[in-house]
Amino acid sequence: MKFKASVLALTAVACVSAQTPVYKIQGVKTADADAVELLCSHLDVAPKGDVEIIVGEAGDKAVRKYASRIPSESEGFYLSVGPKKVVIAGRDGAGTYYGVREFLKNPAQQVDTAMAPAISLRGVIEGFYGNPWSHADRLSQFDFYGRNRLNVYIYGPKDDPYHHSRWYEPYPADKADEMADLVKHAAKNKVKFTWAMHPGNSIESDADRRRALDKFEQMYGLGVRSFAVFFDDISAKSVDAQIDYLNFLDREFVKPRKDVEPLVVCPTVYNRAWAGGDYLTKMGTGLNSDISIMWTGNSVCDMIDLGDCEWFTNETTRKPFIWLNYPVNDYGSHNLLMGPVVGNDPAIAGNVAAFCSNPMQYAEASKVALYSLADFAWNPAAFNADEVWERSLTELMPGHEEAFRIFCLNNVDVAPSVHGLRFWGETPDFKALTEKYGSLGNPDAVEAYRDYFRSRRAAAAELIALADAGQPLLAEVKEWITALSLQAQMGLAVCDMASALDADLAAPFVDAYKRFAGSAAKAENVVSRGFEGSIQSVRVKTGTLHVEPWLKRNVSELIDSFKQTGADYPADLFPRRVLENGTYYIRYEGHTLGNPDAGSRGGNPVFQAEVDDINPNRQEWHIKYVPMTERYEIRNSKDERYVNELGNFGVNPYSADWNTYVITLGENGKYAIRNAGNGGSSYWTVTDGRIATNSSAPEYIFDISPVLQQE
């Protein structure tokens, strides 16, 4: 038996050996050293290997035979993989390196292809507000860029003082050593390391300019060969001063050094929404011709289309250096952006100088979007957002794709903000459930929702275990996974509330509600990066587009229905609302708010001295709690017209974000009503018998009393 087992073991080893080829490499002396090192680190290489690899750049003797197959574009490569011979021929060193990367994805796959980038400069700008990436984050990023053919990294985190507030100070020794290490690691991955300085308006004096040259000189000494100047998010004194300053740096620092790349600037006016006057025209005509100008599109946060680029070029006579503010989330940091990357126009390829993304402060999580953006920038015409996103899940979370897919789809949209950028593809399977069933109106609906939330709870448990085991991406965003778990538990509790209500079981309903409230309280207190010294810590949110509003609405409706059953329950069980849903009179100094022109369009509610005894419901108001905003809407009982943020009857489609109000009770027994959400924060007052909204302080001036109590 022992002898037979040994024979079997030897046979297995022989089979494995036969399936693992040994390679011999031709061209190693002249080919790009990083490409050769990459090959040797991933393959079994020997002088008498049975598979030949021919590697080199255009002009090298080793690949001369294949010169006609090599693309003419920089970084292009020709790759041929056969049973006994592999050819990797690049237009330049980066092309060879990318060819090696492409080959190593699947060395056994036979191919014959040529590839080249459609956009020459493709990469990442670390330009967000919040906690800058760590040194380890950046090293990991550069390896990721090398694998995915991103060739630009711009260092400009807003909260690095040596970039921004103290730009004029040299980096201390430890930080300088880190910077030099980053430059070297970037270069090994064919990434151009660009260091950006944000001098604000300190640009005109001789002392300021001398300090700028000194800072550039320090960075040059650390290996930096590409520089940028940021003028974003300041109140610029003079575009002429900026132009003169940039041309000075170009003339005095960049041009004398033949190994320094052309300068890049982020202007103060960096998007079309801000582009009044002649700022951009002056920049375009006044700057030295090889200085690139950054551009975010039609607004601060915008996906890029051809019209954006053509407009910019008409203004500046230059192609825009795209600064894409995605997946950056510093303007809505409680949400992550992990979904498919949609909205960029493939037609921009020949109309941009560069295409770079500003990511999240969460470096590992940003890789989901960066994987897609790298694919887009290399070949926009072939880009398929959903297919590439699916590949990213496998690349980043092999073996756990489904759980990771669930997590990512729960984190697609950022809540409404001043920037207006939204992504509507969040939780599509949950959206489909709501379209089929709506609320929890029948047992089939309850079971369908229960299955949904069980699958979310299971996915969260799988990912939390991986995070605890040290998986870097999941450990980085563990708080959002925890939020997903808690949201799933809230959903299951809501389903149990519905089942208990349907069965007329008061005690199980109360128990289910307590579970809901307990999970909700925990979810409200989940904080990311709440450690001491954190520049930005946030209370996390997940599933905010569809799941969270559904939970709020359904738990509110279930509570209202439960109260109507007359069942006993603890007086302090449910959240106390200032007003329960109902029909009310709203009075001010003895006058009653009415709707004398009911049925018309527009117009204003008015405070009336007389009681309307002809159509009393013109003076009655439905006041209803809106769970998704946790505020109240106010509609007239006669014609259901709503009161808008100006105190008028609304003529636009009703919006809970605009047209719900905070109602508070004062010590005098009267109420204050305040605009909220997109409607601002002014308190209601009364001018000339009409609602006015010009008070910044609470005015407890309204009597609000239920209609049913009036005789």
MIBALUM-262846 format. One record per residue: x, y, z of N, C-alpha, C in turn; residue in three letters. Coordinates in steps of 0.2 Angstrom, whole numbers, plus 5000, padded with zeros to 4 digits. Layout:
<rolos>
XYZXYZXYZALA/...
</rolos>
This chain:
<rolos>
500449945000500050005000500450065000MET/501050065004501450125004501750134998LYS/502050084994502350084988501850114983PHE/501250094983500750114978500550184979LYS/500550214985500450284987500950324984ALA/501650304985502150334983502150344976SER/502050294972501950294965501450344962VAL/500950344966500350394964500650464965LEU/500950474971501150544972501650564967ALA/502150524965502650544960502350554953LEU/501850514952501450524946501150594946THR/500850614951500450684952500950734951ALA/501550734954502050784954502250784946VAL/502350734943502550734936502050764932ALA/501450754933500850784929500950864930CYS/500950884937501050954938501650984934VAL/502150954935502750984931502650984924SER/502350934921502250934914501750994912ALA/501351014916500851064915501151134916GLN/501651144919501951204921502551214916THR/502551264911503051274907503651304910PRO/504251294907504851334909504951374903VAL/505151434904505251484899505951504898TYR/506151524892506851554891506651624887LYS/507051674890506851744887507451764883ILE/507251794877507651824872507551904872GLN/508051934873508052014873508152044879GLY/508352004884508352034891508852094892VAL/509352094888509852144889509652214886LYS/509152214882508952284879508252294881THR/507852254883507152264884507052304891ALA/506452334892506352374898506452324904ASP/506952354909507152314914506552294919ALA/506052344920505452324924505052274921ASP/504952274915504552224911504952154912ALA/505552154911505952084912505952064919VAL/506052104924505952084931505252054932GLU/504752084930504052064931503951994928LEU/504251984922504151914919504551864923LEU/505151884925505551834929505251814936CYS/504851864939504551854945503951814945SER/503651804939503051774939503051704935HIS/503651694932503751634928504351594930LEU/504251524928504851484929505351494923ASP/505951524924506351544919507051504919VAL/507251474914507851444913508151454906ALA/508851444906509151454899508951404894PRO/508651344896508451294891507751284892LYS/507351334893506651324894506351304888GLY/505751274888505351244882504951284879ASP/504751344882504351404878504851464878VAL/504851494872505351544871504851614871GLU/505151664875504851724876505351774872ILE/505051814867505451864864505151934866ILE/505551974869505352034873505852094871VAL/505452154870505852214868505452264866GLY/505752324864505452384862505652394854GLU/505252434851505352444844506052474843ALA/506352444838507052464837507552404840GLY/507352364845507752314847507852264842ASP/508452234842508552174837508152114839LYS/507952104845507552044847506852044844ALA/506552104843505852114840505852144833VAL/506452154830506452184824505952154819ARG/505952084819505552054814504752064815LYS/504552094821503852114822503752184822TYR/504152224819504152294819503452324817ALA/503252294811502652314808502052304812SER/502052254817501452244821501452284827ARG/501952324829501952364835501552424833ILE/501052444837500652504836501152564837PRO/500952624833501452674833501352724839SER/500752714843500652754848501052744854GLU/501252794858501652774864501252724869SER/501652684872501352634877500952574873GLU/500952574867500652524863501052464863GLY/500752404862501152344862500852294857PHE/501252244855501052184851501152124855TYR/500652084856500752024860500551964856LEU/500951914855500751854852500951794857SER/500451744858500551694863500351624859VAL/500851584858500751524855501051464859GLY/500951404857501151344862501951344863PRO/502351374859503051364860503351434860LYS/503051484858503351554857502851604859LYS/503151654863502751714865503151774863VAL/502851824860503151884858502851944861VAL/503251984865502952044868503452104866ILE/503152144862503552204858503152264860ALA/503452314863503152374865503452434860GLY/503052484860503252544856503852574860ARG/503752574867504252594872504252554878ASP/504652574883504752534889504052524892GLY/503652574893502952564896502552514892ALA/502552514885502252474881502452404882GLY/503052384882503252324884503052294891THR/503052344896502852324902502152304902TYR/501652344899500952334898500852264894TYR/501252254889501252194886501352134890GLY/501852134895501952084900501352074904VAL/501152134907500552134911499952094908ARG/499852104901499252074898499452004897GLU/500051984896500251914895500151874902PHE/500351904907500251874913499551864916LEU/499051894913498451884915498151814914LYS/498451784909498251714907498851684902ASN/499351664905499951644900499751584896PRO/499251544898499051484894498651504888ALA/498351564888497851584882498251604876GLN/498051574870498451594864498051654861GLN/498451704860498251764857498651794852VAL/498451834848498851874843498551944842ASP/498751994846498452064846498952114847THR/498652174845499052234846498552284850ALA/498852324855498452364859498852434860MET/498452484861498752554862498152594865ALA/498452644869497952684873497552734868PRO/496952744870496652804866496752874869ALA/496852874876497052934879497752924882ILE/498152974881498852954882499052964890SER/498653004894498853014901498152994904LEU/498252944909497652914912497852904919ARG/497452924924497752914931497252944936GLY/497652964942497252974948497553044951VAL/497153084954497353144957497153134965ILE/497553124969497453124976497253194978GLU/496653224977496553294978495953304982GLY/495753254986495153264990495253294997PHE/494753325000494753345007494653285012TYR/494953285018494953235022495553195024GLY/495553135027496153105028496553085022ASN/497153115021497553085016497753015016PRO/497852985010498052915010498752905014TRP/498852845017499452825020499952815015SER/500552805017501152785013500952715010HIS/500752665014500552605012500052605007ALA/499552645008498952655003499252674996ASP/499752724996499952744990500352694986ARG/500752654990501152604987500752544984LEU/500152534987499652484985499352514979SER/499252574979498952604973499352604967GLN/500052614967500452614962500452544959PHE/500452494963500452424960499852414956ASP/499252434959498652434956498652464949PHE/498952524949498952564942499352524937TYR/499952494939500352464935499952404932GLY/499552364936499152314933498652334928ARG/498352394929497852424925497952474921ASN/498652484919498852534914498652604915ARG/498652624922498552694923499252724924LEU/499452784921500152804921500252874924ASN/499752904927499852964931499552964938VAL/499952994942499753004949499953074951TYR/499453114953499553184955499453184963ILE/499953204966499953214974499753284976TYR/499053284978498853354980498253344986GLY/498353304991497853294996497753365000PRO/497153395000497053455003497253465010LYS/497253405014497453415021498153395022ASP/498553385017499253385018499553455019ASP/499753485025499953555025500553575021PRO/500953525019501553545015501353545008TYR/500753525006500553534999500153604999HIS/499753625005499253675005499453725010HIS/499253725016499253775020499953805022SER/500453755022501153765023501553745017ARG/501353765011501653735005502353755005TRP/502553815008503153845007503753815011TYR/503453775016503953735020504253675017GLU/504853655018505153595015504853535019PRO/504753475016504553415020505053405025TYR/504853385031505353355036505653295033PRO/506253275036506653215034506253155033ALA/505853135038505453075037504953075031ASP/504653135031504153135025504453145018LYS/505053175018505453175012505653105010ALA/505853065015506052995013505552955010ASP/504952965013504352935010504152955003GLU/504253025002504053044995504553014990MET/505253014992505752984987505552914986ALA/505352874991505152804990504552794986ASP/504052844986503452844982503652854975LEU/504052904973504352914967504652854963VAL/505052824967505352764964504852704963LYS/504352694968503852644967503452654961HIS/503252724960502852734955503152724948ALA/503852744948504152734941504252654940ALA/504252614945504352544943503652514940LYS/503152554942502452534939502252574933ASN/502752614930502652654924502152714926LYS/502152734932501752794934502152854935VAL/501952904931502252974932501953004939LYS/502453014943502253044949502353124949PHE/501753154950501753224949501553254956THR/501953304958501853334965501553404963TRP/501053414967500653474966500753524972ALA/500753584971500853634976500153684976MET/499953704982499353744982499553804986HIS/499753854982500053914985499453974987PRO/498853954985498354004986498454074982GLY/498454124986498554194983499254214985ASN/499654174987500354194989500854184983SER/500754224978501054214972501454274969ILE/501354334971501554394968502254414970GLU/502354414977503054444979503654404977SER/504154434977504854404976504954344981ASP/504754354987504854304992504454244991ALA/503854254989503454194988503654154982ASP/503954194977504154154971504854114973ARG/505254154977505854114979505654054982ARG/505154054987505053994991504753944987ARG/504353964981504053914977504653874973ALA/505153914971505653884967506053834972LEU/506153854978506453814983506053754985ASP/505453754985505053694986505053644980LYS/505053674974505053634968505753604968PHE/506253634970506953614970507053554975GLU/506653554981506753504986506353444983GLN/505853454979505453394977505853364971MET/506253404967506653384962507153334964TYR/507453364970507953324973507753254976GLY/507053244977506753184979506553144973LEU/506753164967506553124961505953144957GLY/505653194960505053214956505253254950VAL/504853234944505053264938504453284934ARG/503853294938503253324935502953364941SER/502653424939502453464944501753494942PHE/501353514947500753544946500653604951ALA/500253654949500053704954499253704954VAL/498953704960498253704961498053774963PHE/497553804960497253864962496553854963PHE/496353794965495653774966495353794973ASP/494753814973494353824979494653884983ASP/494853934980495054004983494754054980ILE/494754114983494554174979495154214976SER/495254204970495854224967495754304966ALA/496354334967496454404967496454424959LYS/496854384955496954414949497154354944SER/496754344939496954294934497654314931VAL/497754374930498354394927498954384931ASP/498854384938499454364942499554294942ALA/499054254942499154184941499554164935GLN/499354194929499654184923500354194923ILE/500554254926501254274927501654234931ASP/501354204937501654164941501854094938TYR/501354064934501454004931501954004926LEU/501954064922502454064917503154074920ASN/503154114926503754124929504054054931PHE/503654004934503853944936504053904930LEU/503753904925503853874919504553894916ASP/504653964916505253994913505853974918ARG/505753984924506353984929506553914931GLU/506053864931506153804934506053744929PHE/505453744925505353684921505753684915VAL/505853744911506153744905506953724906LYS/507253754911507953744911508153674912PRO/507653634915507853564916507453514911ARG/507853484907507653454901507253384903LYS/507353364909507053304911506353314915ASP/506153374915505553394919504953394914VAL/504353364916503753364911503453434911GLU/503053454906502653514906502253524912PRO/502153584914501853604920501053594919LEU/500653574925499953574925499653614930VAL/499153654928498753694933498053674934VAL/497853684940497053674941496853754942CYS/496453774938496353844938495753864944PRO/495653924946495153934950494453924947THR/494353944941493753924937493853864934VAL/493653804937493853744934493253704932TYR/492653734931492053704928491653754925ASN/491253734920490853784916490353824920ARG/490053794926489553834930489853894933ALA/490553894933490853954936491154004931TRP/491053984925491454014920491154084917ALA/491054124921490854194919491454234918GLY/491354284914491954334912492454304908GLY/493054334908493654314903494154274906ASP/494054244912494554204916494854154911TYR/494454104909494754054905495054074898LEU/494754124895495054144889495754174890THR/495854214896496454234897496954184899LYS/496754134903497154074904497454044898MET/496954034893497153994887497654034883GLY/497554104882497954144878498554164881THR/498554174888499154194892499654154894GLY/499454084895499954034898500354014892LEU/501053994894501453964889501153904886ASN/501253884880500853844876500853774879SER/501353744882501353674884501153664891ASP/500853714895500553714901499853684900ILE/499653624904499053604903498553634909SER/497953634907497453664912496853614913ILE/496753604920496353554922495553574922MET/495153524921494453544920493953484923TRP/493453504927492953454929492353444926THR/492253484920491653474916491153534917GLY/490553514917489953564917489853594924ASN/490053554929490053574936490553544940SER/490553564947491153534951491153454950VAL/490553424951490553354951490153334945CYS/490453304939490053294933490453244929ASP/490053204926490353154921490453194915MET/490953174910491253214905490953194898ILE/490653244894490453224888490853264883ASP/490753254876491153284871490953364871LEU/490353384872490153454872490553494878GLY/490753464884491153494889491853504886ASP/492053454883492753464880492853514875CYS/492353514870492353564864492253634867GLU/491853644872491753714875492353734878TRP/492653694882493353714885493853734880PHE/493953694875494453704869494253764866THR/493653784865493453844861493653904866ASN/493653894872493753954877494553964878GLU/494853904878495653904880496053894874THR/495853864868496253844863496653784865THR/496453744870496853684873496353634874ARG/496653574874496253514876496253514884LYS/495653494887495653494894495953434897PRO/496353454903496653394907496053384912PHE/495753324911495053304915495253284922ILE/494953324926494953314933494253284935TRP/494153224935493453194936493353184943LEU/492853224946492753214953492253154954ASN/492553094953492253034955492752984955TYR/492752934960492252924965492352964972PRO/492653024971492753064977492053074981VAL/492053074987491453084991491553134997ASN/492053174997492153225002491553275003ASP/491153274998490553324999489953285001TYR/489953215002489453175005489753115008GLY/490153125013490653075015490253015018SER/489653025020489352965024489152915019HIS/489152925012489052875007489652855004ASN/489752795002490252764997490052764990LEU/490452764985490252764978490652704975LEU/490252644975490552584973490152544967MET/489752584964489452554958489752564952GLY/489452534946489652544939489752614938PRO/490352634934490452694932490152714926VAL/489652754926489252774920489252844919VAL/489152864913489052944911489552974907GLY/490152944907490652974903490652954895ASN/490753004891490552994884491252964881ASP/491152914877491752884874492052924868PRO/491652974866491853024861492353074863ALA/492553074869493053124872493753104870ILE/493853034868494553014868495053054865ALA/494853084859495353124855495353194857GLY/494953214862494853284864495053304871ASN/495453264874495653274881496453274881VAL/496753314885497453304886497653244891ALA/497153234895497253184900496553174903ALA/496553114907495853094910496053064917PHE/495953094922496153074929495553084934CYS/495553034938495053034943495253054950SER/494853094953494953114960494553064964ASN/494853014968494552964972494252984979PRO/494052934983493852934990494452934994MET/494452955000494952955005495052875007GLN/494552835005494652765006494952735000TYR/495652725000496052704995495852634992ALA/495752584996495652524994494952524990GLU/494452554994493752554991493752584984ALA/494152634983494152674977494352634971SER/494652574972494952534967494352504963LYS/493752504966493152474962493052524956VAL/493052584957492852634952493552644948ALA/494152644951494752654947494852604942LEU/494652544943494752484939494352504932TYR/493652524933493252544928493552604924SER/493752654927494052714924494652694920LEU/495052654923495652634919495452604912ALA/494952554913494752524907494452574902ASP/494052624904493752674900494352714897PHE/494852734901495352784898495752744893ALA/495852684893496252644889495952644882TRP/495252624882494852614876494152634877ASN/493952694877493352714878492752684874PRO/492952674867492452644863492252574864ALA/492652534868492452474869492252464876ALA/492152514880492052514887491252494888PHE/491152444892490552424895490452424902ASN/490152474905490152494912489952434916ALA/489452394915489252334919489752284918ASP/489952264912490452214912491052224915GLU/491352284915491952304918491852304925VAL/491352324928491152324935491152254938TRP/490852204934490852144936491552114937GLU/491952124932492652104932493052134938ARG/492852194940493252224945493052184952SER/492452154952492252124958492652054959LEU/492752024953493251964953493951984955THR/494152034952494852054953494952074960GLU/494552104963494652134970494452084976LEU/493952044974493652004979493551934977MET/494051894974493951834971493651784976PRO/493251744974492851694979492351724983GLY/492251784983491751814987491351874983HIS/491351854976491051914972490351924974GLU/489951874975489251884976489051934982GLU/489451914988489351954994489552024993ALA/490152034989490452094988489952134983PHE/489652104978489152134974488652164978ARG/488352124982487752154986488052214990ILE/488552214993488852264997488952334992PHE/489252324987489352374982488752404980CYS/488252364978487552394975487152424981LEU/487352414987487052454992487352524993ASN/487952534990488352594991488452624984ASN/487952654980488052674974487952754973VAL/487452774977487252844976487452884982ASP/487652944981487752994987487153034988VAL/486953054994486353084995486353154992ALA/485753184991485753254988486253304991PRO/486553334986487053384988487053444984SER/487353494985487453554981487653544974VAL/488053484974488353474967487953434963HIS/487353404965486853374961487053304958GLY/487653284958487753224955487453164958LEU/487053124955486753064958486853004953ARG/486752944956486752884952486252834955PHE/485752824950485152794951485152714951TRP/485752684950485752614950485852574956GLY/485652604962485752574968485252524970GLU/485452474973484952414975484452404970THR/484652384964484152374958483652314960PRO/483852264963483452204965482952224970ASP/483152274975482652294980482152344976PHE/482352384972481952424968481352384964LYS/481652334961481152284958480652254963ALA/480852244969480352214974479852274975LEU/480052334976479552384978479052394972THR/479352394966478952404960478352344960GLU/478552284962478152224962477652224967LYS/477852244973477452234979477252294983TYR/477652354982477552414986477752404993GLY/477252414997477352405005477252335007SER/477152325013477052255016476252235016LEU/475952245011475252235011474952165011GLY/475352115010475152045010475651995012ASN/475551935014476051885016476551875011PRO/476351875004476851854999477351914999ASP/477151975000477652035000478052025006ALA/477852015011478252005018478751955017VAL/478551895014479051845013479651865008GLU/479451895003479951914997480451965001ALA/480152015004480652065008481052025013TYR/480751985016481151945022481751905018ARG/481551875013482151845009482651895007ASP/482451945005482951995003483452015009TYR/483152035014483552055020483952005023PHE/483651935022484151885025484751875020ARG/484651885014485251885010485751935011SER/485551995013485952055015486352035021ARG/485952015026486251995032486851945031ARG/486651895027487151845026487751865022ALA/487651915017488251945014488651985019ALA/488352025023488752065028489152025032ALA/488851965035489251925039489851895036ALA/489751875029490351845026490851895025GLU/490651955024491152015022491552035029LEU/491152035034491452055041491952005043ILE/491851945042492251895044492951905040ALA/492851915033493451935029493851995032LEU/493452045034493752105036494152095042ALA/493852055047494152035053494851995052ASP/494851955047495451915045495951965042ALA/495852025040496352065038496252085030GLY/495752065027495652085020495652165019GLN/496152195016496252265017495652315015PRO/495352295009494752335007494252335011LEU/494052275014493452265018493652295025LEU/494252285027494352315034494352385034ALA/494552415028494452495027493752515028GLU/493252475025492552505025492152455029VAL/492452425035492052385039491452415042LYS/491452485043490852515046490252515041GLU/490452515035489852515030489552445030TRP/489952395030489752325031489352315037ILE/489552345042489152345049488452375048THR/488452435044487852465043487352425038ALA/487652395034487252345029486952295034LEU/487352265038487052215043486452235047SER/486552295050486052325054485452345050LEU/485552365044484952385040484552325038GLN/484952265037484652205035484252185042ALA/484552185048484152175054483552215055GLN/483552275053483052325053482452305048MET/482652285042482152255037481852195040GLY/482152145043481852085045481352105051LEU/481552155055481152165061480452205058ALA/480552245053479952275050479452215047VAL/479852165044479452115041479052075047CYS/479352065052479052035058478452075061ASP/478552145061478052185063477452175059MET/477552175052476952165047476652095048ALA/477052045050476651985051476251985057SER/476552015062476252015069475552055068ALA/475652115065475052155064474452115060LEU/474652075055474252045051473851985055ASP/474251955060473951905064473651935070ALA/473652005071473352035077473652015083ASP/474352015083474751995089475152055092LEU/474852075097475152145100475852135102ALA/475952085107476652075110477152055105ALA/477052015100477652005095477752065091PRO/477252105089477352175086477752215090PHE/477652225096478052265101478752245101VAL/478852175102479552145102479852165095ASP/479552155090479852165083480052235082ALA/479652285085479752355084480352375089TYR/480452335095481052355099481652325095LYS/481652275092482252255088482452305083ARG/481852325079482052375074482352435077PHE/482052465083482352525086483052515088ALA/483152455091483852445093484352445088GLY/484152415082484652415077484752485074SER/484152515073484152585071484652635075ALA/484552625082484952665086485752645085ALA/485852585084486552565083486852595076LYS/486452585071486552615065486752685065ALA/486352725069486452795069487152815072GLU/487452765076488052785079488652745076ASN/488652715070489152685067489652745064VAL/490252745066490652805064491252775061VAL/491452805055492052785051492652835053SER/493252805054493852845056493652895062ARG/493352865067493252905073493852905078GLY/494452885075495052885080495252955081PHE/495652965087495953025088496453055083GLU/496353115081496753145076496553135069GLY/495953105068495653095062495453165059SER/495553175053495353245050494653245049ILE/494353185047493653185045493453115047GLN/492953115052492553055054491853065052SER/491553005050490853015047490352965050VAL/489752985051489252935053488952905046ARG/489052835045489052805039488252795037VAL/488152795031487452785028487552725022LYS/487052685022487052635016486352625014THR/486252615007485552595005485152655005GLY/485352715004485052775006484552795000THR/484652774994484152784988483452754989LEU/483452694990482852654990482752614997HIS/483252585000483052545006482952585012VAL/483352635013483152675019482552715019GLU/482352745014481652775013481052725014PRO/481152665011480652615012480552595019TRP/481152585023481152565030480752615034LEU/480952675033480652735037479852735035LYS/479652735029478952735027478552685030ARG/478852615029478452565031478452555039ASN/478952575043478852565050478452615052VAL/478352675049477952725051477252705050SER/477052675044476452655042476152605047GLU/476652555049476452495053476252525060LEU/476652575062476552595069475852635069ILE/475752675064475052705064474452655064ASP/474552595060474052545059473952515066SER/474552495069474552465076474152505081PHE/474252575081473952615086473152615085LYS/472952605079472252605077471952545079GLN/472352495081471952425083471752435091THR/471952485094471752495101472152445106GLY/472652415103473052375108473452415113ALA/473552385119473952415124474752405122ASP/475052465124475852465123476152515127TYR/476752505129477052555133477052625130PRO/476852675135476752745132477352775129ALA/477952755131478552785128478852735123ASP/478452685120478752645115478952675109LEU/478552715106478652735099478952805100PHE/479252835095479552905095478952955095PRO/479052995100478553045101478553105095ARG/478053115091478053165086477753225089ARG/477953285087477653345089476853345087VAL/476753315081476053315079475953245076LEU/475453215077475253145074474953165067GLU/474953115063474653135056473853145057ASN/473653195054472953215055472753285051GLY/472153305053471953365050471853425055THR/472153475054472253535059472053595056TYR/471853645061471853715060472553745061TYR/472753795057473353835059473153905060ILE/473253935066472953995067473554045070ARG/473454105068473954155070473554215073TYR/473654235079473254295082472554295081GLU/472254235081471554225081471254215074GLY/471754225069471554215062471754145059HIS/471354115055471354045053471654045046THR/472154005045472453995038471953965033LEU/471853995028471353965023471553965016GLY/471153935012471353935005470753955001ASN/470654025000470054054997469954034990PRO/470554024987470454014979470653944978ASP/470353894982470453824981470253804974ALA/470653754971470553734964470953774959GLY/471253834961471653864956472353844956SER/472753874952473453864951473853914955ARG/474353904959474753954962474353984968GLY/474554044969474154084974474454074981GLY/474154104986474454094993473854084998ASN/474054045003473654035009473654105012PRO/473054115015473054185019472654175026VAL/472854215031472554205037471954245037PHE/471354215039470654245038470354255045GLN/470054315046469754335052469054295053ALA/468754275048468054245048468154165047GLU/467754135050467654055049467354045043VAL/467654005039467353985032466853925034ASP/466153955034465653905035465253875029ASP/465553905023465253875017465653815015ILE/466353825014466753765013467353765019ASN/467153735024467553735030468253695029PRO/468253655024468853615023469453655019ASN/469253725017469753765014470153795020ARG/469953785026470353805032470653755036GLN/470553695033470853635036471453605032GLU/471953585036472553565033472853495036TRP/472953455031473253395032473953405034HIS/474153385040474853385041475053315042ILE/475553295039475753225038476553215039LYS/476753175043477453155045477753115039TYR/478253135036478553105030479253065032VAL/479153005033479752965036480452975033PRO/480452975026481052985023481453045024MET/481053105026481453165028481353175035THR/480953135039480853155046480553225047GLU/480153245043479853315043479153305041ARG/478753365041478053365039477953395033TYR/477453375029477153405023476453435026GLU/476253495022475653535024475253545018ILE/474653515017474253515012473553535014ARG/473253575009472553595011472053545010ASN/471553535014471053485014470653485008SER/470453545006470053555000470253524994LYS/470853544992471153524985471753494985ASP/472053474991472653444992473253474989GLU/473253544988473853584986474253584992ARG/474953584990475453584996475653654997TYR/475953675003476253735004476953725003VAL/477253774999477953764997478453805001ASN/479053805000479553835004479553915005GLU/479153945000479054015000478454035004LEU/478053985006477354005009476854005004GLY/476953984998476453994993476153924992ASN/475653914987475453854985475953834979PHE/476153774980476653744975476353734968GLY/476753754963476553744956477053694953VAL/477553674956478053624953477853564956ASN/478153504953477953444956478153434963PRO/477753414968477953404975478653374976TYR/479053394980479653364982479753364990SER/479853304992479953295000480553335002ALA/481053334997481653364999481553445000ASP/481153474996480953544996480453565001TRP/479953525001479253545004479053505010ASN/479453485014479353465021479653505026THR/479353515032479553565037479653535044TYR/480053565047480153545054479653585059VAL/479253555063478753585067478953575074ILE/479053625078479253625085478753655090THR/478753635096478253665101478653705106LEU/478453765107478753815112478553805119GLY/478853835123478653835130477953875131GLU/477853915126477153955127476553915124ASN/476753855122476153815119476053825112GLY/476353865109476253885102476853845098LYS/476753845091477253805087477653855082TYR/478253825081478653865075478653815070ALA/478753845063478753795057479353825054ILE/479853775052480453795048480553755042ARG/480753795037480953765031481553715032ASN/481653665028482253615029482453585022ALA/482953545022483153515016483353565011GLY/483153555005483353604999482953665000ASN/482453665004482053735005482353785010GLY/482953765012483353815016483153805024GLY/483253855028483153845035482853905038SER/482453945034482054005037481453975041SER/481254015046480654005050480154045047TYR/479554015047478954045045478754105050TRP/478554155047478254215051477654235047THR/477354295049476754315045476854385043VAL/476754405037476754475035476154485030THR/475754545032475154565028474654505027ASP/474554465033474154405032474354345028GLY/474954345026475254285023475854265026ARG/475954195024476554165027477154195023ILE/477654215028478354245025478854195028ALA/479454195025479954145027480654185027THR/480654235031481254275031481554275038ASN/481354235043481554235050482154185051SER/482654205053483254155055483154125062SER/482754155066482654135073481954105074ALA/481854055078481154025079480654075081PRO/480054065078479554115081478954065082GLU/478854055089478354015091477654055091TYR/477354055086476754105085476154075082ILE/476154005081475653975077475253925082PHE/474553935082474153885086473953835081ASP/474153765082473953715078473553665082ILE/472953655080472453615084472053565079SER/471953505082471653455077470953475076PRO/470753465070470053485068469553445072VAL/469653375073469153335076469053355083LEU/469453405086469253425093468853495093GLN/468753515087468353575086467653565086GLN/467253605089466453595089466153655086GLU/
</rolos>
